[in-house]
Amino acid sequence: LLPFALICVMTGATLGADLALPPALLAGVIGAAGHGSGHEGSYFGLWSWITKMNLALAAGISLPLLEWLGYAPGSTDASALSALTIAYAALPCALKAGAAWLLWRAPLNDV
């Protein structure tokens, strides 16, 4: 029970950070750029469009890729399940780690 509770708490904290930090950073960038007098809607509109395109591209790329790697819904083949594990666990973790590294290196100290 304790390991599951820990996973739930950590997942909730990271999801909260994932939802709250990007808009907060964008608001800081808008202010630092001096575009806080009427251009905010354009920034957040573009941000929303990019987020939706990410989801569309993720489905449009990952599902055919999983099929190409040999996964079929309901499959119990070890290689198919390995492809599914990589696509839904390892790859997102690697992308988030890359994004965190880029954010760490970003020159946003004054924002």
C-alpha atoms as one frame of an Amber mdcrd trajectory, in Angstrom:
protein
   0.000   0.000   0.000   2.790   2.442   0.884   4.646   2.149  -2.459   1.366
   2.659  -4.355   0.492   5.688  -2.225   3.951   7.135  -2.856   3.529   6.659
  -6.608   0.118   8.364  -6.461   1.473  11.337  -4.526   4.510  11.746  -6.794
   2.371  11.411  -9.931  -0.051  14.033  -8.637   2.776  16.439  -7.804   4.432
  16.046 -11.186   1.122  16.408 -13.029   0.410  19.579 -11.075   3.830  20.964
 -11.963   3.368  19.927 -15.587   0.081  21.828 -15.760   1.064  24.924 -13.759
   4.675  25.707 -14.676   4.498  26.175 -18.479   1.796  28.888 -18.406   3.575
  30.598 -15.509   6.850  30.589 -17.445   5.078  31.890 -20.550   3.557  34.730
 -18.538   7.043  35.633 -17.310   8.427  35.573 -20.851   5.582  37.818 -22.073
   6.358  40.307 -19.328  10.102  40.187 -19.962   9.534  40.756 -23.684   7.466
  43.859 -22.936   4.392  42.449 -24.684   2.110  42.668 -21.675  -0.143  45.315
 -23.156  -2.523  43.351 -25.331  -0.489  40.549 -26.892  -1.051  38.024 -24.116
  -3.991  36.431 -25.931  -1.844  35.779 -28.984   0.828  34.091 -26.900  -1.626
  31.890 -25.035  -3.608  31.144 -28.217  -0.449  29.963 -29.932   0.472  27.974
 -26.814  -2.945  26.278 -26.849  -2.662  25.453 -30.560   0.814  23.966 -30.088
  -0.451  21.828 -27.191  -3.298  20.470 -29.320  -0.942  19.799 -32.232   1.365
  17.892 -29.879  -1.499  15.596 -28.916  -2.536  15.098 -32.538   1.019  14.356
 -33.637   1.548  12.011 -30.688  -1.423   9.883 -31.722  -0.632  10.174 -35.421
   2.964   9.082 -34.943   2.912   6.729 -31.951   0.052   4.478 -33.005   1.466
   3.662 -36.468   4.920   3.301 -34.900   3.582   0.806 -32.367   1.967  -1.151
 -35.191   5.234  -1.093 -37.128   7.081  -2.372 -34.046   4.709  -5.343 -33.892
   2.190  -4.332 -31.268  -1.464  -5.166 -31.818  -4.212  -4.523 -29.258  -4.560
  -7.555 -27.016  -1.155  -8.925 -27.986   0.800 -10.822 -25.330   3.976 -11.283
 -27.380   7.045 -10.204 -25.393   8.450  -8.001 -28.171   5.089  -6.299 -28.694
   4.746  -5.604 -24.983   8.306  -4.317 -24.907   7.466  -1.861 -27.703   4.397
  -0.743 -25.757   6.467  -0.259 -22.597   9.012   1.845 -24.440   6.343   3.944
 -26.163   4.272   4.651 -23.070   6.880   4.716 -20.302  10.491   5.101 -21.411
  10.002   7.565 -24.273   7.821  10.040 -22.316  10.271   9.918 -19.399  13.177
  10.597 -21.748  11.340  13.498 -23.395  10.425  15.014 -20.013  14.025  14.659
 -18.838  15.210  16.393 -22.016  12.700  19.197 -21.491  13.799  19.579 -17.872
  17.428  19.787 -18.964  16.581  22.454 -21.570  14.610  24.396 -18.973  17.502
  24.154 -16.543  19.835  25.579 -19.221  17.384  28.274 -20.373  18.308  31.884
 -19.615  15.132  32.636 -17.657  16.778  33.789 -14.444  15.464  37.341 -14.810
  11.879  36.278 -15.543
